[in-house]
Amino acid sequence: MKKVLVLCTGNSCRSQIAEGYLKHFAGDKAEIYSAGVETHGVNPKAIATMKADGIDISGHTSNNVTEYSNIDFDYVITVCDNAKERCPFFPTHAVKFHYNFPDPAKFQGTEEATEKEFARVRDMIKEYAKNFVQTNL
């Protein structure tokens, strides 16, 4: 079974959404993990935007990348430039992917506009995750 790590800065939003969709699309084809170079807790708006699309990530935890240093990943996906630049060296032969998704948690606007931004980024990540699973798993 393939092992996939999704890496972001704080493991609170983009990587959590990606983990949720990768698990959804991959099913039993892969073990999916997410982590951050820091841990900020799972963003409640990320949980809500995923729930609106029928995916429950409320049980996810925010993990530090160092917790997974003993796992030999097949794929590592960074979902923000900061994580790509700060990611510690992994003694692995993992194929690395990168896509710099906008951070909806940094969006400033009304509650309604913020919800729309979370949904917009969620949908970008959903499409990416679907394509990743179809192409690589």
C-alpha positions as CSV (number, residue, x, y, z in Angstrom):
1,M,0.0,0.0,0.0
2,K,1.3,3.5,-0.9
3,K,2.0,6.0,1.8
4,V,1.3,9.7,1.1
5,L,2.3,12.7,3.3
6,V,0.7,16.1,2.7
7,L,2.8,18.8,4.2
8,C,1.9,22.4,5.0
9,T,3.1,25.1,7.4
10,G,0.7,24.6,10.4
11,N,-1.2,21.5,9.4
12,S,-4.4,23.4,10.2
13,C,-6.2,24.0,6.9
14,R,-4.9,23.2,3.4
15,S,-3.1,20.0,4.4
16,Q,-6.1,18.9,6.4
17,I,-8.4,19.4,3.5
18,A,-6.0,17.6,1.2
19,E,-5.8,14.7,3.6
20,G,-9.6,14.4,3.7
21,Y,-10.0,14.4,0.0
22,L,-7.0,12.1,-0.7
23,K,-8.5,9.6,1.8
24,H,-11.9,9.9,0.1
25,F,-10.6,9.4,-3.4
26,A,-7.9,6.8,-2.6
27,G,-10.0,4.5,-0.4
28,D,-7.9,1.5,0.4
29,K,-5.2,2.2,-2.2
30,A,-3.1,4.3,0.1
31,E,-2.4,5.5,3.7
32,I,-2.7,9.2,3.9
33,Y,-1.0,11.4,6.5
34,S,-0.8,15.2,6.9
35,A,1.7,17.2,8.9
36,G,3.1,20.7,9.3
37,V,6.5,22.2,9.9
38,E,4.6,23.7,12.9
39,T,1.3,22.6,14.5
40,H,-1.6,25.1,14.8
41,G,-4.5,22.8,15.4
42,V,-7.2,22.0,12.9
43,N,-9.0,25.1,11.7
44,P,-12.7,25.0,12.5
45,K,-13.5,26.7,9.2
46,A,-11.7,23.9,7.4
47,I,-13.8,21.4,9.2
48,A,-17.0,23.3,8.3
49,T,-16.1,23.7,4.6
50,M,-15.3,20.0,4.3
51,K,-18.6,19.1,6.1
52,A,-20.4,21.2,3.6
53,D,-19.0,18.9,0.9
54,G,-19.8,15.7,2.8
55,I,-16.3,14.9,4.2
56,D,-15.8,14.7,8.0
57,I,-12.4,15.8,9.1
58,S,-13.5,16.7,12.6
59,G,-11.4,13.8,14.0
60,H,-8.2,14.9,12.4
61,T,-5.3,16.1,14.5
62,S,-2.6,18.6,13.8
63,N,0.8,16.8,13.6
64,N,4.4,17.9,13.3
65,V,6.4,16.4,10.4
66,T,9.0,15.1,12.8
67,E,6.4,12.6,14.1
68,Y,6.6,10.8,10.8
69,S,10.4,10.7,10.3
70,N,10.4,6.8,10.6
71,I,7.8,6.3,7.8
72,D,9.1,5.6,4.3
73,F,6.7,7.6,2.2
74,D,6.1,7.0,-1.5
75,Y,4.9,10.5,-2.1
76,V,5.3,13.8,-0.3
77,I,3.0,16.6,-1.4
78,T,3.7,20.2,-0.2
79,V,0.7,22.4,-0.4
80,C,2.4,25.8,0.3
81,D,5.7,27.4,-0.6
82,N,6.6,27.9,3.1
83,A,6.5,24.2,3.8
84,K,8.4,23.4,0.7
85,E,11.2,25.7,1.8
86,R,11.2,24.7,5.4
87,C,10.7,20.9,5.1
88,P,13.3,19.0,6.9
89,F,15.3,16.4,4.9
90,F,13.5,13.1,4.7
91,P,15.7,10.0,4.3
92,T,13.3,8.6,1.7
93,H,13.0,8.1,-2.0
94,A,9.5,9.6,-2.0
95,V,8.4,11.3,-5.1
96,K,7.8,15.0,-4.3
97,F,4.9,17.1,-5.6
98,H,4.2,20.7,-4.9
99,Y,1.3,23.0,-5.4
100,N,1.1,26.4,-3.7
101,F,-2.6,26.7,-2.7
102,P,-3.8,30.1,-1.3
103,D,-4.3,30.1,2.5
104,P,-8.0,30.7,3.2
105,A,-7.2,31.2,6.9
106,K,-5.3,34.4,6.0
107,F,-8.3,35.8,4.0
108,Q,-9.8,39.0,5.4
109,G,-13.3,39.9,4.7
110,T,-16.9,39.4,5.8
111,E,-18.0,36.0,7.3
112,E,-19.8,35.3,4.0
113,A,-16.8,36.2,1.9
114,T,-14.5,34.1,4.1
115,E,-16.8,31.1,3.7
116,K,-16.7,31.6,-0.1
117,E,-12.9,31.7,0.0
118,F,-12.6,28.5,2.0
119,A,-15.0,26.8,-0.4
120,R,-13.0,28.1,-3.4
121,V,-9.7,26.8,-2.0
122,R,-11.4,23.6,-0.9
123,D,-12.6,23.0,-4.5
124,M,-9.1,23.6,-5.9
125,I,-7.6,21.1,-3.4
126,K,-10.4,18.6,-4.2
127,E,-9.6,18.7,-7.9
128,Y,-5.9,18.4,-7.2
129,A,-6.5,15.4,-4.9
130,K,-8.8,13.7,-7.4
131,N,-6.2,14.1,-10.2
132,F,-3.4,13.0,-7.9
133,V,-5.2,9.7,-7.0
134,Q,-6.1,9.0,-10.7
135,T,-2.6,9.6,-11.9
136,N,-0.4,8.2,-9.1
137,L,-2.4,5.6,-7.2
